[in-house]
Structure formats: C-alpha cells, structure tokens
Amino acid sequence: MSPVQFGVIMILASMIGLLTPPVGMSLYAVSSITNVSLIDLSKEVIPYVIGIFVVLLLCAFWPPLSLWVPAMIG
C-alpha cells in the first residue's frame, strides 16, 4: 500500500468517525450550535456517511482512484 493511499484511507476513516455517534465530535458541535437534537442530526447525516464509506471502500480496493492526482504531478 502506498503511503499516499494510506493517508487518504485514514482521512476518510477519520471523517466517518467524526460523523457517527457516540464519539462523533462534529455531531456534538453542530448540535450545540444549531440547537438541533443529536438524534435528528444523526438521521440527517446517514446519507453522507454512506457516501464517505463507499468512497473509502473504493479507495481501499482500487488504488488508482486515490493515486491519480499524485501520478499526474510527479
């Protein structure tokens, strides 16, 4: 696994972790700022988490997806 691919996978996994309860610090911050309940906010974030998860799987199992920009630069 390329270090660039590993970095992309780690960032995407961190994004999923920040958007899912019980550790989802982004959810708690947005919930307190907007005065929306954590349950309602969690339900609204589900499609985005699914999308990020699909991209995570694609980047993990198809390396050219996460490596095409570095390949164009170098």
N, CA, C and O atoms as a Tinker XYZ file with bonds, in Angstrom:
   296  protein
     1  N      0.843000   -1.170000    0.000000    73     2
     2  CA     0.000000    0.000000    0.000000    64     1     3
     3  C      0.893000    1.240000    0.000000    63     2     4     5
     4  O      1.852000    1.339000    0.766000    81     3
     5  N      0.559000    2.162000   -0.860000    73     3     6
     6  CA     1.295000    3.405000   -0.968000    64     5     7
     7  C      1.029000    4.289000    0.257000    63     6     8     9
     8  O     -0.080000    4.269000    0.791000    81     7
     9  N      2.018000    5.061000    0.711000    73     7    10
    10  CA     1.769000    5.979000    1.833000    64     9    11
    11  C      0.683000    7.014000    1.517000    63    10    12    13
    12  O     -0.045000    7.439000    2.414000    81    11
    13  N      0.573000    7.417000    0.262000    73    11    14
    14  CA    -0.483000    8.363000   -0.116000    64    13    15
    15  C     -1.855000    7.697000    0.016000    63    14    16    17
    16  O     -2.793000    8.291000    0.547000    81    15
    17  N     -1.960000    6.481000   -0.464000    73    15    18
    18  CA    -3.220000    5.748000   -0.348000    64    17    19
    19  C     -3.572000    5.526000    1.118000    63    18    20    21
    20  O     -4.735000    5.656000    1.502000    81    19
    21  N     -2.596000    5.198000    1.927000    73    19    22
    22  CA    -2.833000    5.009000    3.358000    64    21    23
    23  C     -3.347000    6.306000    3.991000    63    22    24    25
    24  O     -4.263000    6.273000    4.813000    81    23
    25  N     -2.764000    7.438000    3.615000    73    23    26
    26  CA    -3.200000    8.723000    4.152000    64    25    27
    27  C     -4.637000    9.039000    3.764000    63    26    28    29
    28  O     -5.410000    9.522000    4.591000    81    27
    29  N     -5.000000    8.772000    2.517000    73    27    30
    30  CA    -6.368000    9.019000    2.063000    64    29    31
    31  C     -7.345000    8.138000    2.835000    63    30    32    33
    32  O     -8.404000    8.602000    3.256000    81    31
    33  N     -6.995000    6.883000    3.018000    73    31    34
    34  CA    -7.866000    5.963000    3.749000    64    33    35
    35  C     -8.014000    6.402000    5.204000    63    34    36    37
    36  O     -9.113000    6.337000    5.756000    81    35
    37  N     -6.939000    6.843000    5.824000    73    35    38
    38  CA    -7.013000    7.293000    7.217000    64    37    39
    39  C     -7.885000    8.541000    7.361000    63    38    40    41
    40  O     -8.656000    8.649000    8.315000    81    39
    41  N     -7.770000    9.480000    6.426000    73    39    42
    42  CA    -8.581000   10.690000    6.475000    64    41    43
    43  C    -10.060000   10.356000    6.309000    63    42    44    45
    44  O    -10.902000   10.883000    7.036000    81    43
    45  N    -10.376000    9.492000    5.362000    73    43    46
    46  CA   -11.777000    9.110000    5.165000    64    45    47
    47  C    -12.333000    8.367000    6.376000    63    46    48    49
    48  O    -13.480000    8.588000    6.764000    81    47
    49  N    -11.534000    7.494000    6.975000    73    47    50
    50  CA   -11.984000    6.784000    8.170000    64    49    51
    51  C    -12.170000    7.745000    9.339000    63    50    52    53
    52  O    -13.089000    7.574000   10.140000    81    51
    53  N    -11.313000    8.745000    9.443000    73    51    54
    54  CA   -11.469000    9.754000   10.499000    64    53    55
    55  C    -12.740000   10.570000   10.293000    63    54    56    57
    56  O    -13.421000   10.917000   11.258000    81    55
    57  N    -13.063000   10.877000    9.033000    73    55    58
    58  CA   -14.296000   11.610000    8.744000    64    57    59
    59  C    -15.511000   10.812000    9.181000    63    58    60    61
    60  O    -16.447000   11.369000    9.754000    81    59
    61  N    -15.506000    9.528000    8.918000    73    59    62
    62  CA   -16.624000    8.678000    9.338000    64    61    63
    63  C    -16.712000    8.659000   10.859000    63    62    64    65
    64  O    -17.808000    8.730000   11.416000    81    63
    65  N    -15.581000    8.565000   11.529000    73    63    66
    66  CA   -15.570000    8.555000   12.985000    64    65    67
    67  C    -16.075000    9.852000   13.594000    63    66    68    69
    68  O    -16.711000    9.839000   14.647000    81    67
    69  N    -15.796000   10.973000   12.937000    73    67    70
    70  CA   -16.259000   12.258000   13.461000    64    69    71
    71  C    -17.737000   12.511000   13.194000    63    70    72    73
    72  O    -18.332000   13.403000   13.798000    81    71
    73  N    -18.334000   11.733000   12.293000    73    71    74
    74  CA   -19.743000   11.933000   11.962000    64    73    75
    75  C    -20.682000   10.896000   12.546000    63    74    76    77
    76  O    -21.890000   10.971000   12.326000    81    75
    77  N    -20.159000    9.934000   13.282000    73    75    78
    78  CA   -21.027000    8.896000   13.833000    64    77    79
    79  C    -20.973000    8.897000   15.353000    63    78    80    81
    80  O    -19.899000    9.020000   15.942000    81    79
    81  N    -22.138000    8.759000   15.988000    73    79    82
    82  CA   -22.153000    8.686000   17.450000    64    81    83
    83  C    -21.551000    7.367000   17.913000    63    82    84    85
    84  O    -21.529000    6.442000   17.100000    81    83
    85  N    -21.083000    7.194000   19.082000    73    83    86
    86  CA   -21.103000    8.078000   20.238000    64    85    87
    87  C    -19.895000    8.997000   20.318000    63    86    88    89
    88  O    -19.854000    9.863000   21.192000    81    87
    89  N    -18.919000    8.844000   19.449000    73    87    90
    90  CA   -17.705000    9.647000   19.547000    64    89    91
    91  C    -17.751000   10.838000   18.594000    63    90    92    93
    92  O    -16.823000   11.647000   18.597000    81    91
    93  N    -18.786000   10.976000   17.788000    73    91    94
    94  CA   -18.866000   11.984000   16.746000    64    93    95
    95  C    -18.801000   13.409000   17.253000    63    94    96    97
    96  O    -19.826000   14.049000   17.489000    81    95
    97  N    -17.588000   13.895000   17.416000    73    95    98
    98  CA   -17.404000   15.240000   17.965000    64    97    99
    99  C    -18.002000   16.310000   17.059000    63    98   100   101
   100  O    -18.477000   17.333000   17.552000    81    99
   101  N    -17.988000   16.100000   15.763000    73    99   102
   102  CA   -18.602000   17.068000   14.848000    64   101   103
   103  C    -20.109000   17.136000   15.073000    63   102   104   105
   104  O    -20.705000   18.211000   15.014000    81   103
   105  N    -20.717000   15.988000   15.329000    73   103   106
   106  CA   -22.153000   15.978000   15.604000    64   105   107
   107  C    -22.482000   16.769000   16.863000    63   106   108   109
   108  O    -23.443000   17.538000   16.881000    81   107
   109  N    -21.700000   16.586000   17.900000    73   107   110
   110  CA   -21.954000   17.315000   19.145000    64   109   111
   111  C    -21.772000   18.810000   18.958000    63   110   112   113
   112  O    -22.541000   19.599000   19.507000    81   111
   113  N    -20.772000   19.209000   18.196000    73   111   114
   114  CA   -20.528000   20.636000   17.969000    64   113   115
   115  C    -21.664000   21.262000   17.164000    63   114   116   117
   116  O    -22.169000   22.324000   17.529000    81   115
   117  N    -22.065000   20.618000   16.079000    73   115   118
   118  CA   -23.142000   21.153000   15.250000    64   117   119
   119  C    -24.460000   21.143000   16.008000    63   118   120   121
   120  O    -25.256000   22.074000   15.888000    81   119
   121  N    -24.693000   20.099000   16.785000    73   119   122
   122  CA   -25.920000   20.017000   17.575000    64   121   123
   123  C    -26.025000   21.150000   18.585000    63   122   124   125
   124  O    -27.103000   21.714000   18.773000    81   123
   125  N    -24.936000   21.484000   19.225000    73   123   126
   126  CA   -24.984000   22.548000   20.225000    64   125   127
   127  C    -25.093000   23.930000   19.574000    63   126   128   129
   128  O    -25.718000   24.824000   20.144000    81   127
   129  N    -24.505000   24.122000   18.406000    73   127   130
   130  CA   -24.571000   25.420000   17.737000    64   129   131
   131  C    -25.957000   25.669000   17.145000    63   130   132   133
   132  O    -26.482000   26.779000   17.237000    81   131
   133  N    -26.551000   24.641000   16.539000    73   131   134
   134  CA   -27.820000   24.812000   15.832000    64   133   135
   135  C    -29.039000   24.501000   16.678000    63   134   136   137
   136  O    -30.166000   24.711000   16.229000    81   135
   137  N    -28.844000   24.007000   17.889000    73   135   138
   138  CA   -29.948000   23.615000   18.779000    64   137   139
   139  C    -30.849000   22.545000   18.156000    63   138   140   141
   140  O    -32.061000   22.538000   18.371000    81   139
   141  N    -30.246000   21.652000   17.389000    73   139   142
   142  CA   -30.941000   20.503000   16.823000    64   141   143
   143  C    -30.569000   19.300000   17.673000    63   142   144   145
   144  O    -29.420000   19.163000   18.092000    81   143
   145  N    -31.540000   18.425000   17.931000    73   143   146
   146  CA   -31.227000   17.265000   18.769000    64   145   147
   147  C    -30.232000   16.345000   18.061000    63   146   148   149
   148  O    -30.174000   16.278000   16.833000    81   147
   149  N    -29.467000   15.653000   18.866000    73   147   150
   150  CA   -28.435000   14.755000   18.339000    64   149   151
   151  C    -29.054000   13.627000   17.518000    63   150   152   153
   152  O    -28.472000   13.199000   16.522000    81   151
   153  N    -30.213000   13.148000   17.920000    73   151   154
   154  CA   -30.885000   12.067000   17.195000    64   153   155
   155  C    -31.296000   12.532000   15.793000    63   154   156   157
   156  O    -31.054000   11.834000   14.808000    81   155
   157  N    -31.923000   13.719000   15.709000    73   155   158
   158  CA   -32.340000   14.240000   14.401000    64   157   159
   159  C    -31.143000   14.502000   13.499000    63   158   160   161
   160  O    -31.175000   14.200000   12.306000    81   159
   161  N    -30.105000   15.057000   14.065000    73   159   162
   162  CA   -28.901000   15.341000   13.286000    64   161   163
   163  C    -28.247000   14.048000   12.802000    63   162   164   165
   164  O    -27.771000   13.980000   11.669000    81   163
   165  N    -28.222000   13.045000   13.638000    73   163   166
   166  CA   -27.631000   11.754000   13.251000    64   165   167
   167  C    -28.390000   11.132000   12.088000    63   166   168   169
   168  O    -27.787000   10.536000   11.195000    81   167
   169  N    -29.709000   11.268000   12.096000    73   167   170
   170  CA   -30.511000   10.723000   10.997000    64   169   171
   171  C    -30.236000   11.456000    9.691000    63   170   172   173
   172  O    -30.231000   10.838000    8.626000    81   171
   173  N    -30.008000   12.755000    9.757000    73   171   174
   174  CA   -29.761000   13.536000    8.551000    64   173   175
   175  C    -28.365000   13.306000    7.976000    63   174   176   177
   176  O    -28.144000   13.544000    6.789000    81   175
   177  N    -27.440000   12.857000    8.783000    73   175   178
   178  CA   -26.054000   12.654000    8.345000    64   177   179
   179  C    -25.855000   11.282000    7.710000    63   178   180   181
   180  O    -24.843000   11.058000    7.046000    81   179
   181  N    -26.786000   10.371000    7.896000    73   179   182
   182  CA   -26.629000    8.992000    7.416000    64   181   183
   183  C    -26.289000    8.904000    5.928000    63   182   184   185
   184  O    -25.380000    8.149000    5.583000    81   183
   185  N    -26.967000    9.633000    5.011000    73   183   186
   186  CA   -26.588000    9.513000    3.589000    64   185   187
   187  C    -25.148000    9.943000    3.312000    63   186   188   189
   188  O    -24.476000    9.361000    2.461000    81   187
   189  N    -24.681000   10.955000    4.026000    73   187   190
   190  CA   -23.302000   11.412000    3.822000    64   189   191
   191  C    -22.296000   10.383000    4.333000    63   190   192   193
   192  O    -21.256000   10.166000    3.711000    81   191
   193  N    -22.601000    9.760000    5.447000    73   191   194
   194  CA   -21.718000    8.726000    5.992000    64   193   195
   195  C    -21.661000    7.533000    5.037000    63   194   196   197
   196  O    -20.596000    6.952000    4.829000    81   195
   197  N    -22.796000    7.174000    4.462000    73   195   198
   198  CA   -22.814000    6.071000    3.498000    64   197   199
   199  C    -21.969000    6.421000    2.275000    63   198   200   201
   200  O    -21.218000    5.586000    1.772000    81   199
   201  N    -22.096000    7.655000    1.803000    73   199   202
   202  CA   -21.284000    8.093000    0.663000    64   201   203
   203  C    -19.797000    8.067000    0.957000    63   202   204   205
   204  O    -19.008000    7.604000    0.133000    81   203
   205  N    -19.408000    8.560000    2.124000    73   203   206
   206  CA   -17.995000    8.545000    2.508000    64   205   207
   207  C    -17.498000    7.109000    2.641000    63   206   208   209
   208  O    -16.362000    6.807000    2.275000    81   207
   209  N    -18.347000    6.221000    3.164000    73   207   210
   210  CA   -17.961000    4.824000    3.325000    64   209   211
   211  C    -17.741000    4.158000    1.959000    63   210   212   213
   212  O    -16.807000    3.373000    1.792000    81   211
   213  N    -18.602000    4.474000    0.990000    73   211   214
   214  CA   -18.435000    3.914000   -0.359000    64   213   215
   215  C    -17.122000    4.405000   -0.976000    63   214   216   217
   216  O    -16.391000    3.623000   -1.583000    81   215
   217  N    -16.827000    5.685000   -0.823000    73   215   218
   218  CA   -15.568000    6.231000   -1.345000    64   217   219
   219  C    -14.373000    5.599000   -0.631000    63   218   220   221
   220  O    -13.348000    5.323000   -1.254000    81   219
   221  N    -14.509000    5.371000    0.678000    73   219   222
   222  CA   -13.446000    4.705000    1.433000    64   221   223
   223  C    -13.179000    3.311000    0.876000    63   222   224   225
   224  O    -12.024000    2.932000    0.677000    81   223
   225  N    -14.226000    2.555000    0.628000    73   223   226
   226  CA   -14.046000    1.210000    0.074000    64   225   227
   227  C    -13.431000    1.265000   -1.320000    63   226   228   229
   228  O    -12.561000    0.458000   -1.648000    81   227
   229  N    -13.881000    2.218000   -2.145000    73   227   230
   230  CA   -13.307000    2.336000   -3.483000    64   229   231
   231  C    -11.824000    2.687000   -3.430000    63   230   232   233
   232  O    -11.024000    2.133000   -4.184000    81   231
   233  N    -11.461000    3.602000   -2.544000    73   231   234
   234  CA   -10.044000    3.979000   -2.429000    64   233   235
   235  C     -9.201000    2.844000   -1.868000    63   234   236   237
   236  O     -8.032000    2.699000   -2.223000    81   235
   237  N     -9.788000    2.045000   -1.000000    73   235   238
   238  CA    -9.039000    0.951000   -0.396000    64   237   239
   239  C     -8.813000   -0.198000   -1.376000    63   238   240   241
   240  O     -7.743000   -0.807000   -1.389000    81   239
   241  N     -9.822000   -0.492000   -2.196000    73   239   242
   242  CA    -9.720000   -1.664000   -3.073000    64   241   243
   243  C     -9.378000   -1.328000   -4.514000    63   242   244   245
   244  O     -9.124000   -2.233000   -5.309000    81   243
   245  N     -9.367000   -0.038000   -4.873000    73   243   246
   246  CA    -8.976000    0.366000   -6.219000    64   245   247
   247  C     -7.988000    1.523000   -6.087000    63   246   248   249
   248  O     -8.390000    2.683000   -6.179000    81   247
   249  N     -6.707000    1.231000   -5.874000    73   247   250
   250  CA    -5.694000    2.251000   -5.597000    64   249   251
   251  C     -5.573000    3.370000   -6.625000    63   250   252   253
   252  O     -5.280000    4.497000   -6.226000    81   251
   253  N     -5.780000    3.139000   -7.924000    73   251   254
   254  CA    -5.650000    4.273000   -8.857000    64   253   255
   255  C     -6.594000    5.432000   -8.563000    63   254   256   257
   256  O     -6.307000    6.566000   -8.947000    81   255
   257  N     -7.703000    5.175000   -7.896000    73   255   258
   258  CA    -8.634000    6.246000   -7.572000    64   257   259
   259  C     -8.002000    7.270000   -6.644000    63   258   260   261
   260  O     -8.216000    8.471000   -6.813000    81   259
   261  N     -7.239000    6.820000   -5.681000    73   259   262
   262  CA    -6.622000    7.758000   -4.741000    64   261   263
   263  C     -5.228000    8.187000   -5.167000    63   262   264   265
   264  O     -4.640000    9.073000   -4.547000    81   263
   265  N     -4.695000    7.578000   -6.210000    73   263   266
   266  CA    -3.311000    7.882000   -6.620000    64   265   267
   267  C     -3.210000    8.592000   -7.963000    63   266   268   269
   268  O     -2.095000    8.849000   -8.416000    81   267
   269  N     -4.318000    8.923000   -8.623000    73   267   270
   270  CA    -4.213000    9.509000   -9.952000    64   269   271
   271  C     -3.721000   10.948000   -9.913000    63   270   272   273
   272  O     -3.000000   11.364000  -10.820000    81   271
   273  N     -4.082000   11.721000   -8.900000    73   271   274
   274  CA    -3.573000   13.098000   -8.819000    64   273   275
   275  C     -2.063000   13.123000   -8.533000    63   274   276   277
   276  O     -1.340000   13.853000   -9.210000    81   275
   277  N     -1.559000   12.350000   -7.552000    73   275   278
   278  CA    -0.099000   12.337000   -7.366000    64   277   279
   279  C      0.644000   11.813000   -8.594000    63   278   280   281
   280  O      1.768000   12.237000   -8.860000    81   279
   281  N      0.035000   10.904000   -9.337000    73   279   282
   282  CA     0.692000   10.386000  -10.541000    64   281   283
   283  C      0.772000   11.452000  -11.623000    63   282   284   285
   284  O      1.718000   11.456000  -12.410000    81   283
   285  N     -0.209000   12.363000  -11.678000    73   283   286
   286  CA    -0.178000   13.442000  -12.662000    64   285   287
   287  C      0.860000   14.511000  -12.305000    63   286   288   289
   288  O      1.446000   15.139000  -13.187000    81   287
   289  N      1.079000   14.709000  -11.012000    73   287   290
   290  CA     2.032000   15.733000  -10.562000    64   289   291
   291  C      3.468000   15.262000  -10.771000    63   290   292   293
   292  O      4.317000   16.025000  -11.232000    81   291
   293  N      3.737000   13.991000  -10.428000    73   291   294
   294  CA     5.112000   13.510000  -10.453000    64   293   295
   295  C      5.503000   12.779000  -11.633000    63   294   296
   296  O      6.647000   12.337000  -11.735000    81   295
